[in-house]
Amino acid sequence: MKLIVSHLNGNANVKAALDGFIQAGLLAEFYVSLAVFPGTLLDRLGGINQLAEIRRRSFDRSLKKYTRSLPLFEAGRLLAIKAGAVSLIAHEKGMFSVDSVAQRIDHKVARRIKTLPRKDKYAIYAYEDSALNAFRAAKNAGMPCLYDLPIGYWKSAHKIFETEKEKLPDWAATLTGLNDSPAKLQRKDEELKLADAIFVASSFTAKTLKDYSGTLAPVSVIPYGFPPVAGPHEKVYNSFTHNRPLKLLFVGSLSQRKGIAYLFEAVEKFGTKVQLTVVGRKKDVPCAILDKNLSRHTWFESLSNNEILQLMREHDVFVFPSLFEGFGLVITEAMSQGTPVITTENTIGPDFITHDENGWLIDAGSAQALEAVLDKIISNPSVIEKAGKAAMKTAAERPWQVYSNELARAVQTHFHNHNKTTHEPV
């Protein structure tokens, strides 16, 4: 059995999944909005400073023969963003919105499924928000539907966000996860309903599915991998004293979903003992309290991945107090660079971090919990190096290839069980 895989943009975890599928001989076709391969015209265009965003959609040459893309629509979306054409990228409604491009991919895959020869065996592997029409077509063709849910279930998210909205109304504008239409939420539920197997990357994501009201297919938790660990001379641990503040780093979208209000509140308590650097884009909505807090700290709107890894190595501790996270790739990136992480139990944290050993786990939505850990670190700076080296050890034990292999094996196991059930006499 071969896989038809689709995703909006092909991020790090998708690339790792595809690598595993190729190595296992499972991949038939891959559908994505924009794919850039070395030496192509798109790759050369990405060398132009104003078009550098294009190269973020780069893929390995090994994937080229499998790839089908819709470059015009994604190019239109990127240009609309650059031009500030808000109406064209408006949430769900804009011609070049994320939802619009995702739906076009979904429809293209659905049309492709209808043309596949019935004598050959295929399955569809699709991601949240771009799977519904492909799954419907697959069901009509008798194809298994494999679903990848990269972030927690929406009903669980809404519970948390509604609480935050009441608790911290000044930050409510940044909780854009509450803006999805009933139709979009219904699509999410129908995608889950049609799935024959569900793959998630964290125990937290799996736990959120308990809020789904129907019966679900089996859920497999397969955490993503870590980037290559920093070399022995790349990460230098310099103990801080009263002459140097504790250097903290946050990377992520500037939304209260990431718990940034609690980060700013906790840091404020330490004054000059702490120095905070923030990397992330603001939402397309005004938020005065966010602007006020950013003005007090070092803020970069956007940096390349290499620049972020370098920044991670230069900081003492990475802080990621997210309230709702399917995984949190920045957590594994920081750990791989030897920078210990403070994060919440609503992330991949509990799957990889042992509190006080290779990082720290705190309750989500609590500035006081974050303050307590920061106070402990400031009082005993030696824990930074100890936890940082332990974090690198954790990272070294699970490179991306481990995820690739585990996911491919899980898919093969599903195929085996599916075929066995299909061919068993009733």
C-alpha positions in Angstrom: 0.0 0.0 0.0 1.2 3.5 -0.9 0.6 6.9 0.7 -0.8 10.0 -0.8 0.4 12.8 1.6 -0.8 16.4 1.7 0.1 19.4 3.8 -0.1 23.2 3.4 3.5 24.1 3.6 5.7 21.1 4.6 7.3 22.1 7.8 10.0 20.3 9.7 7.9 17.5 11.1 6.2 16.9 7.7 9.7 16.7 6.0 10.7 14.1 8.6 7.6 12.1 8.0 8.1 12.2 4.3 11.7 11.0 4.7 10.5 8.1 6.7 7.8 7.2 4.2 10.4 7.4 1.3 12.9 5.2 3.1 10.1 2.6 3.9 9.0 2.6 0.3 5.5 4.0 1.3 5.3 7.3 -0.5 3.4 7.6 -3.8 2.7 11.4 -4.0 3.1 14.5 -1.9 0.8 17.6 -2.3 1.9 21.0 -0.9 1.3 24.6 -1.7 4.8 25.5 -2.7 7.9 23.4 -3.0 11.4 24.7 -3.7 14.2 22.4 -4.8 17.9 23.2 -5.1 19.0 24.7 -8.4 15.5 25.5 -9.6 14.2 29.0 -10.7 12.3 29.3 -7.4 15.4 28.5 -5.5 17.3 31.3 -7.3 14.5 33.7 -6.8 14.7 33.0 -3.1 18.2 34.4 -3.2 16.7 37.8 -3.7 16.4 39.5 -0.3 12.8 40.6 -0.8 11.9 37.0 -1.8 13.9 35.2 0.9 10.6 33.7 2.4 10.5 31.4 -0.6 13.5 29.4 0.5 11.7 28.5 3.7 9.7 26.1 1.5 12.9 24.2 0.4 12.8 20.4 0.2 15.5 17.8 -0.4 16.0 16.7 -4.0 14.9 13.1 -3.1 11.3 14.4 -2.8 11.1 16.1 -6.1 9.6 13.2 -8.2 6.8 12.7 -5.6 5.8 16.4 -5.3 2.7 18.1 -6.7 2.2 21.8 -5.8 0.0 24.8 -6.2 2.6 27.5 -6.4 0.5 30.3 -7.8 -1.9 30.4 -4.9 0.8 30.3 -2.2 2.9 32.9 -4.1 -0.2 35.0 -4.2 -0.6 34.6 -0.4 3.1 35.6 0.2 2.8 38.6 -2.0 -0.4 39.7 -0.4 1.3 39.5 3.0 4.2 41.6 1.7 1.9 44.1 0.2 -0.3 44.4 3.3 -3.4 43.4 1.3 -5.3 42.4 4.4 -8.6 41.6 2.6 -6.8 39.0 0.4 -5.5 37.1 3.4 -8.4 37.7 5.8 -9.0 34.7 8.1 -11.0 32.0 6.2 -12.6 34.6 3.7 -9.6 36.0 1.8 -8.7 34.6 -1.6 -5.2 33.9 -0.4 -5.9 33.1 3.2 -4.3 30.1 4.8 -7.7 28.3 4.8 -8.3 29.1 1.2 -4.9 27.6 0.1 -5.4 24.6 2.3 -8.8 23.9 0.9 -7.5 24.1 -2.7 -4.9 21.5 -1.8 -7.6 19.3 -0.2 -9.8 19.5 -3.3 -6.8 18.8 -5.6 -6.0 15.6 -3.6 -9.7 14.6 -3.6 -9.8 14.9 -7.4 -6.6 12.9 -7.7 -8.0 10.1 -5.5 -11.0 9.7 -7.9 -8.6 8.9 -10.8 -6.4 6.3 -9.0 -6.7 2.8 -10.3 -8.7 0.6 -8.0 -6.4 -2.4 -8.5 -3.6 -0.5 -6.7 -3.8 0.0 -3.0 -3.4 3.5 -1.6 -4.1 5.4 1.7 -4.3 9.1 2.3 -2.2 10.7 5.0 -3.4 14.3 5.7 -3.2 17.0 8.3 -5.8 19.0 10.2 -7.8 21.6 8.2 -6.8 20.2 4.8 -8.2 16.6 4.9 -12.0 16.6 4.7 -12.6 16.4 0.9 -9.7 14.0 0.4 -11.0 11.8 3.2 -14.5 11.8 1.7 -13.1 10.7 -1.7 -10.9 8.1 0.0 -13.9 6.6 1.8 -15.8 6.3 -1.4 -12.7 4.5 -2.9 -12.3 2.2 0.0 -8.9 3.8 1.0 -7.7 4.1 4.6 -7.6 7.7 6.0 -4.7 8.5 8.3 -5.0 11.8 10.2 -2.2 13.9 11.7 -3.3 16.3 14.4 -0.4 18.7 15.0 -2.1 20.7 17.8 -4.6 19.8 20.5 -8.4 19.4 19.9 -10.2 22.7 19.3 -12.8 22.2 22.1 -10.1 21.9 24.7 -8.4 25.0 23.3 -11.7 27.0 23.5 -12.1 26.1 27.2 -8.7 27.4 28.0 -9.0 30.5 25.8 -12.4 31.5 27.1 -11.0 31.3 30.7 -8.1 33.5 29.6 -10.4 36.0 27.9 -12.2 36.5 31.2 -9.1 36.4 33.3 -7.0 38.8 31.2 -9.3 40.8 28.9 -6.5 43.2 27.8 -4.9 40.2 26.1 -8.1 38.8 24.5 -7.4 40.3 21.1 -4.4 38.0 20.6 -6.4 34.8 21.2 -7.2 34.4 17.5 -8.0 30.7 17.9 -11.4 31.8 19.0 -12.1 33.3 15.6 -12.7 30.1 13.7 -16.2 29.9 12.1 -18.7 27.1 13.1 -18.2 25.7 9.6 -14.5 25.4 10.1 -14.9 23.7 13.5 -17.4 21.3 12.0 -14.9 20.4 9.3 -12.3 19.6 12.0 -14.8 17.3 13.7 -15.7 15.6 10.5 -12.0 15.0 9.6 -11.6 13.3 13.0 -14.7 11.2 12.4 -13.5 9.9 9.1 -10.0 9.0 10.3 -9.1 5.4 10.5 -6.0 6.2 12.5 -4.9 9.4 14.3 -1.3 10.4 14.9 -0.2 13.1 17.4 3.1 14.3 18.6 2.6 14.7 22.4 0.7 13.2 25.3 -1.0 16.6 25.8 -2.5 16.5 22.3 -3.8 13.0 22.9 -5.3 14.1 26.2 -7.2 16.9 24.6 -9.1 14.4 22.3 -11.0 13.3 25.4 -13.2 16.3 24.7 -14.3 14.9 21.4 -17.9 13.8 21.8 -17.9 10.8 19.4 -15.9 7.6 19.0 -12.4 8.0 17.6 -10.0 5.8 15.8 -6.9 4.6 17.7 -4.6 7.5 18.6 -0.8 7.0 18.4 1.6 9.3 20.2 4.8 9.7 18.3 6.9 12.7 19.4 8.9 14.6 16.9 12.7 14.5 16.9 15.4 16.9 17.9 17.8 18.9 15.6 21.5 18.1 15.8 22.9 18.9 19.2 25.3 21.9 19.5 29.0 21.1 19.2 31.3 21.0 22.3 32.5 24.6 21.7 29.2 26.1 20.5 27.5 26.3 23.9 29.5 28.1 26.7 28.1 28.3 30.2 29.0 31.5 31.8 27.7 31.8 35.4 26.0 35.1 35.9 26.6 37.3 39.0 25.2 40.6 40.3 27.1 42.2 37.4 25.2 40.1 34.8 21.4 39.4 34.6 20.0 36.0 33.9 19.5 35.9 30.1 16.0 34.6 29.2 14.8 33.9 25.7 11.3 33.4 24.3 10.5 32.4 20.6 7.0 32.1 19.3 4.0 34.0 18.1 3.1 36.9 20.3 -0.3 35.5 21.5 -1.6 34.8 24.9 -2.0 31.2 23.7 1.8 31.1 24.3 1.2 32.5 27.9 3.3 35.6 27.2 1.3 37.7 29.7 2.5 35.5 32.5 6.1 35.6 31.1 6.1 39.4 31.2 4.5 39.5 34.7 7.1 37.1 36.1 10.0 38.8 34.6 8.8 42.2 35.9 9.2 40.9 39.5 13.0 40.4 39.1 13.9 43.8 37.6 17.5 44.1 36.5 18.2 40.5 37.7 16.7 39.2 34.5 17.2 40.2 30.8 14.5 39.0 28.4 14.8 38.6 24.6 11.6 38.0 22.6 11.5 36.7 19.0 8.1 36.5 17.3 5.5 38.3 15.2 2.5 40.1 16.6 -1.0 39.1 15.5 -2.7 41.3 12.9 -4.8 43.0 15.7 -3.9 45.9 17.9 -2.9 45.0 21.5 -1.7 48.0 23.6 -0.5 45.9 26.5 1.6 43.7 24.3 3.2 46.8 22.7 3.9 48.2 26.1 5.6 45.1 27.3 7.7 44.6 24.2 9.0 48.2 24.6 10.6 47.1 27.8 12.6 44.2 26.4 14.7 43.2 23.4 12.4 42.2 20.6 13.0 40.7 17.1 10.0 40.3 14.9 11.7 37.6 12.8 15.0 35.7 12.5 16.2 32.8 10.4 16.4 29.4 12.0 20.2 29.6 12.2 20.0 33.0 13.9 17.5 31.6 16.4 19.7 28.6 17.2 22.6 31.0 17.8 20.5 33.1 20.0 19.5 30.0 22.0 23.1 29.2 22.6 23.8 32.7 23.8 21.0 32.7 26.4 21.0 31.0 29.8 17.4 29.7 29.8 14.6 29.3 27.2 11.1 30.1 28.5 8.0 28.8 26.8 4.9 29.1 29.1 2.4 28.1 26.5 -1.2 27.4 27.5 -2.0 25.2 24.5 0.6 23.5 22.3 0.5 20.4 20.2 4.3 20.1 20.5 6.5 23.2 20.6 9.4 22.7 18.2 11.3 25.6 19.9 11.5 23.5 23.0 13.4 20.7 21.3 15.5 23.3 19.4 16.6 25.0 22.6 17.4 21.7 24.3 19.5 20.6 21.4 21.6 23.7 21.8 22.2 23.0 25.5 19.9 25.7 26.7 17.6 24.3 29.4 13.9 25.0 29.1 11.1 26.2 31.4 7.8 25.1 29.9 4.3 24.0 30.9 2.6 20.7 31.0 0.4 21.7 28.0 3.3 21.2 25.6 5.7 18.4 24.7 7.5 19.2 27.9 6.2 16.2 30.0 7.3 13.8 27.3 10.9 14.9 27.3 11.6 17.0 30.4 12.1 15.7 33.9 11.6 18.5 36.3 14.8 19.8 37.9 17.0 17.5 35.8 17.0 18.5 32.2 14.6 21.4 32.5 11.6 22.6 34.4 7.9 22.1 34.2 5.4 24.6 35.5 1.6 24.9 35.7 0.1 26.6 32.6 -1.4 30.0 33.3 0.6 30.8 36.4 3.1 33.7 36.7 3.8 32.6 40.2 4.9 29.1 39.1 7.3 30.7 36.6 8.6 33.2 39.3 9.4 30.3 41.6 11.5 28.5 39.1 13.4 31.7 38.1 14.1 32.5 41.7 15.5 29.0 42.2 17.8 29.4 39.2 19.0 32.8 40.2 19.7 31.5 43.7 21.7 28.5 42.3 23.1 29.4 38.9 25.0 26.1 38.6 21.8 24.3 37.8 21.8 25.9 34.3 24.9 24.0 33.1 23.7 20.8 34.7 20.2 21.0 33.2 21.6 22.2 29.8 24.0 19.3 29.4 21.2 16.9 30.4 19.0 18.5 27.8 21.6 17.9 25.1 21.8 14.3 26.2 18.1 13.9 25.8 18.2 15.6 22.4 21.1 13.3 21.2 19.0 10.2 22.0 16.1 11.2 19.6 17.2 12.8 16.3 14.6 13.4 13.7 15.4 10.1 12.1 13.9 8.3 15.1 10.6 10.0 14.5 10.8 9.2 10.8 11.3 5.5 11.5 8.7 5.3 14.2 6.0 7.0 12.2 6.7 4.8 9.1 6.5 1.6 11.2 3.3 2.8 12.8 1.8 3.4 9.4 3.0 0.0 8.2 1.4 -1.7 11.2 -1.9 0.0 10.5 -1.7 -1.2 6.9 -1.0 -4.7 8.1 -4.0 -4.7 10.5 -6.2 -3.1 7.9 -5.4 -5.7 5.4 -5.9 -8.5 7.9 -9.3 -7.2 8.9 -10.3 -6.6 5.3 -9.4 -10.1 4.2 -10.6 -12.1 7.2 -13.8 -14.0 6.6 -16.9 -12.7 8.3 
